[in-house]
């Protein structure tokens, strides 16, 4: 991928995000993105091989920028609750886009493959740090597979989003952390 002026790149990513929300993946074109971003198609294609890569970059950057953040609360339970709440807030803000893209991923295999390839490279420090602190404090006997635990957290949020819808209240956070994430972290901790 060729580097782009950060301002130009942001304009293209913003235009893509707006068009995804307005018209969806199928009806969005690189021509429309270029026009909205006041960029040439050549500029877009120098940075992204095609529409799937551009859309995945938008999705992942936006979600990575809004990646769950946590705080050192002094306990694993508090830290997991902070990270989980942050994940819920991110999904709640983006739920229209997420729901729209989820059906698109089923019908566009290239987009789905591109997104799956990125997901394996995500930065999960917001989950790694609390788990490492818990081991240092003796709350866990050893490390936990971060990707596996985060996948469960995401599954809880997705299930809630699809079947019950937002908002994600404090009860949902407490029940997810106390009833699922804490027991799993403890069970999956390896000494």
TAWOGI-V659011 format. One record per residue. N is the residue number from 1. RES is the residue in one small letter. SS is DSSP state (alpha for helix, beta for strand, coil for the rest). PHI is phi in whole degrees, -180 to 180 (none if undefined). PSI is psi in whole degrees, -180 to 180 (* if undefined). Layout:
n->N res->RES ss->SS phi->PHI psi->PSI
n->N res->RES ss->SS phi->PHI psi->PSI
This chain:
n->1 res->x ss->coil phi->none psi->129
n->2 res->x ss->coil phi->-78 psi->140
n->3 res->x ss->coil phi->-68 psi->149
n->4 res->x ss->coil phi->-127 psi->155
n->5 res->x ss->coil phi->-56 psi->129
n->6 res->x ss->alpha phi->-54 psi->-36
n->7 res->x ss->alpha phi->-67 psi->-42
n->8 res->x ss->alpha phi->-65 psi->-44
n->9 res->x ss->alpha phi->-61 psi->-43
n->10 res->x ss->alpha phi->-63 psi->-40
n->11 res->x ss->alpha phi->-62 psi->-41
n->12 res->x ss->alpha phi->-68 psi->-45
n->13 res->x ss->alpha phi->-64 psi->-41
n->14 res->x ss->alpha phi->-63 psi->-44
n->15 res->x ss->alpha phi->-62 psi->-41
n->16 res->x ss->alpha phi->-64 psi->-45
n->17 res->x ss->alpha phi->-61 psi->-45
n->18 res->x ss->alpha phi->-62 psi->-47
n->19 res->x ss->alpha phi->-67 psi->-37
n->20 res->x ss->alpha phi->-59 psi->-44
n->21 res->x ss->alpha phi->-69 psi->-37
n->22 res->x ss->alpha phi->-79 psi->-48
n->23 res->x ss->alpha phi->-119 psi->-12
n->24 res->x ss->alpha phi->86 psi->169
n->25 res->x ss->alpha phi->-63 psi->-48
n->26 res->x ss->alpha phi->-60 psi->-42
n->27 res->x ss->alpha phi->-88 psi->-6
n->28 res->x ss->coil phi->-87 psi->139
n->29 res->x ss->coil phi->-126 psi->161
n->30 res->x ss->alpha phi->-64 psi->-34
n->31 res->x ss->alpha phi->-58 psi->-46
n->32 res->x ss->alpha phi->-64 psi->-41
n->33 res->x ss->alpha phi->-62 psi->-47
n->34 res->x ss->alpha phi->-60 psi->-45
n->35 res->x ss->alpha phi->-63 psi->-47
n->36 res->x ss->alpha phi->-66 psi->-37
n->37 res->x ss->alpha phi->-84 psi->-4
n->38 res->x ss->coil phi->56 psi->49
n->39 res->x ss->coil phi->-133 psi->163
n->40 res->x ss->coil phi->-89 psi->156
n->41 res->x ss->alpha phi->-61 psi->-36
n->42 res->x ss->alpha phi->-61 psi->-40
n->43 res->x ss->alpha phi->-62 psi->-44
n->44 res->x ss->alpha phi->-64 psi->-48
n->45 res->x ss->alpha phi->-69 psi->-21
n->46 res->x ss->alpha phi->-69 psi->-30
n->47 res->x ss->alpha phi->-97 psi->-38
n->48 res->x ss->coil phi->-126 psi->132
n->49 res->x ss->coil phi->-63 psi->-28
n->50 res->x ss->coil phi->-171 psi->-177
n->51 res->x ss->alpha phi->-60 psi->-43
n->52 res->x ss->alpha phi->-59 psi->-44
n->53 res->x ss->alpha phi->-66 psi->-38
n->54 res->x ss->alpha phi->-65 psi->-45
n->55 res->x ss->alpha phi->-66 psi->-42
n->56 res->x ss->alpha phi->-64 psi->-39
n->57 res->x ss->alpha phi->-60 psi->-44
n->58 res->x ss->alpha phi->-62 psi->-51
n->59 res->x ss->alpha phi->-59 psi->-51
n->60 res->x ss->alpha phi->-70 psi->-41
n->61 res->x ss->alpha phi->-64 psi->-45
n->62 res->x ss->alpha phi->-63 psi->-41
n->63 res->x ss->alpha phi->-76 psi->-34
n->64 res->x ss->alpha phi->-67 psi->-38
n->65 res->x ss->alpha phi->-65 psi->-35
n->66 res->x ss->coil phi->-98 psi->21
n->67 res->x ss->coil phi->-56 psi->149
n->68 res->x ss->coil phi->-54 psi->134
n->69 res->x ss->coil phi->-114 psi->146
n->70 res->x ss->coil phi->-127 psi->178
n->71 res->x ss->coil phi->-135 psi->155
n->72 res->x ss->coil phi->-83 psi->99
n->73 res->x ss->coil phi->-90 psi->-8
n->74 res->x ss->coil phi->99 psi->-8
n->75 res->x ss->coil phi->-144 psi->153
n->76 res->x ss->alpha phi->-61 psi->-43
n->77 res->x ss->alpha phi->-60 psi->-47
n->78 res->x ss->alpha phi->-64 psi->-42
n->79 res->x ss->alpha phi->-65 psi->-45
n->80 res->x ss->alpha phi->-64 psi->-38
n->81 res->x ss->alpha phi->-63 psi->-40
n->82 res->x ss->alpha phi->-65 psi->-44
n->83 res->x ss->alpha phi->-66 psi->-44
n->84 res->x ss->alpha phi->-65 psi->-42
n->85 res->x ss->alpha phi->-62 psi->-42
n->86 res->x ss->alpha phi->-62 psi->-43
n->87 res->x ss->alpha phi->-60 psi->-45
n->88 res->x ss->alpha phi->-60 psi->-44
n->89 res->x ss->alpha phi->-65 psi->-39
n->90 res->x ss->alpha phi->-63 psi->-48
n->91 res->x ss->alpha phi->-65 psi->-39
n->92 res->x ss->alpha phi->-62 psi->-41
n->93 res->x ss->alpha phi->-67 psi->-31
n->94 res->x ss->alpha phi->-109 psi->13
n->95 res->x ss->alpha phi->-62 psi->-34
n->96 res->x ss->alpha phi->-64 psi->-46
n->97 res->x ss->alpha phi->-64 psi->-43
n->98 res->x ss->alpha phi->-61 psi->-48
n->99 res->x ss->alpha phi->-63 psi->-44
n->100 res->x ss->alpha phi->-62 psi->-41
n->101 res->x ss->alpha phi->-75 psi->-28
n->102 res->x ss->alpha phi->-63 psi->-40
n->103 res->x ss->alpha phi->-72 psi->-33
n->104 res->x ss->alpha phi->-64 psi->-38
n->105 res->x ss->alpha phi->-63 psi->-28
n->106 res->x ss->alpha phi->-72 psi->-33
n->107 res->x ss->alpha phi->-98 psi->-11
n->108 res->x ss->coil phi->-122 psi->91
n->109 res->x ss->alpha phi->-63 psi->-35
n->110 res->x ss->alpha phi->-64 psi->-43
n->111 res->x ss->alpha phi->-64 psi->-44
n->112 res->x ss->alpha phi->-62 psi->-44
n->113 res->x ss->alpha phi->-63 psi->-42
n->114 res->x ss->alpha phi->-64 psi->-41
n->115 res->x ss->alpha phi->-67 psi->-44
n->116 res->x ss->alpha phi->-60 psi->-39
n->117 res->x ss->alpha phi->-62 psi->-38
n->118 res->x ss->alpha phi->-73 psi->-38
n->119 res->x ss->alpha phi->-58 psi->-31
n->120 res->x ss->coil phi->-73 psi->-11
n->121 res->x ss->coil phi->-108 psi->7
n->122 res->x ss->coil phi->-63 psi->151
n->123 res->x ss->coil phi->-87 psi->115
n->124 res->x ss->coil phi->-111 psi->30
n->125 res->x ss->alpha phi->-57 psi->-32
n->126 res->x ss->alpha phi->-63 psi->-26
n->127 res->x ss->alpha phi->-94 psi->-38
n->128 res->x ss->alpha phi->-61 psi->-47
n->129 res->x ss->alpha phi->-58 psi->-49
n->130 res->x ss->alpha phi->-63 psi->-36
n->131 res->x ss->alpha phi->-68 psi->-40
n->132 res->x ss->alpha phi->-66 psi->-40
n->133 res->x ss->alpha phi->-63 psi->-38
n->134 res->x ss->alpha phi->-64 psi->-37
n->135 res->x ss->alpha phi->-66 psi->-45
n->136 res->x ss->alpha phi->-61 psi->-37
n->137 res->x ss->alpha phi->-81 psi->-9
n->138 res->x ss->coil phi->86 psi->10
n->139 res->x ss->coil phi->-76 psi->-26
n->140 res->x ss->coil phi->-124 psi->147
n->141 res->x ss->coil phi->-78 psi->-19
n->142 res->x ss->coil phi->-172 psi->-173
n->143 res->x ss->coil phi->-65 psi->158
n->144 res->x ss->coil phi->-125 psi->143
n->145 res->x ss->coil phi->-66 psi->107
n->146 res->x ss->alpha phi->-64 psi->-46
n->147 res->x ss->alpha phi->-60 psi->-40
n->148 res->x ss->alpha phi->-66 psi->-44
n->149 res->x ss->alpha phi->-67 psi->-41
n->150 res->x ss->alpha phi->-67 psi->-35
n->151 res->x ss->alpha phi->-61 psi->-39
n->152 res->x ss->alpha phi->-66 psi->-43
n->153 res->x ss->alpha phi->-60 psi->-45
n->154 res->x ss->alpha phi->-62 psi->-40
n->155 res->x ss->alpha phi->-61 psi->-41
n->156 res->x ss->alpha phi->-61 psi->-45
n->157 res->x ss->alpha phi->-68 psi->-44
n->158 res->x ss->alpha phi->-61 psi->-45
n->159 res->x ss->alpha phi->-58 psi->-47
n->160 res->x ss->alpha phi->-62 psi->-44
n->161 res->x ss->alpha phi->-60 psi->-47
n->162 res->x ss->alpha phi->-74 psi->-42
n->163 res->x ss->alpha phi->-97 psi->-28
n->164 res->x ss->coil phi->-118 psi->-26
n->165 res->x ss->coil phi->80 psi->161
n->166 res->x ss->coil phi->-71 psi->169
n->167 res->x ss->coil phi->-81 psi->160
n->168 res->x ss->coil phi->-98 psi->102
n->169 res->x ss->coil phi->-85 psi->175
n->170 res->x ss->alpha phi->-60 psi->-31
n->171 res->x ss->alpha phi->-65 psi->-42
n->172 res->x ss->alpha phi->-63 psi->-42
n->173 res->x ss->alpha phi->-62 psi->-49
n->174 res->x ss->alpha phi->-63 psi->-45
n->175 res->x ss->alpha phi->-67 psi->-35
n->176 res->x ss->alpha phi->-71 psi->-43
n->177 res->x ss->alpha phi->-71 psi->-50
n->178 res->x ss->alpha phi->-74 psi->-37
n->179 res->x ss->alpha phi->-91 psi->-20
n->180 res->x ss->alpha phi->-128 psi->-60
n->181 res->x ss->alpha phi->-68 psi->-46
n->182 res->x ss->alpha phi->-63 psi->-50
n->183 res->x ss->alpha phi->-60 psi->-39
n->184 res->x ss->alpha phi->-67 psi->-45
n->185 res->x ss->alpha phi->-58 psi->-42
n->186 res->x ss->alpha phi->-67 psi->-46
n->187 res->x ss->alpha phi->-67 psi->-36
n->188 res->x ss->alpha phi->-87 psi->-8
n->189 res->x ss->coil phi->-66 psi->128
n->190 res->x ss->coil phi->-109 psi->127
n->191 res->x ss->coil phi->-92 psi->*
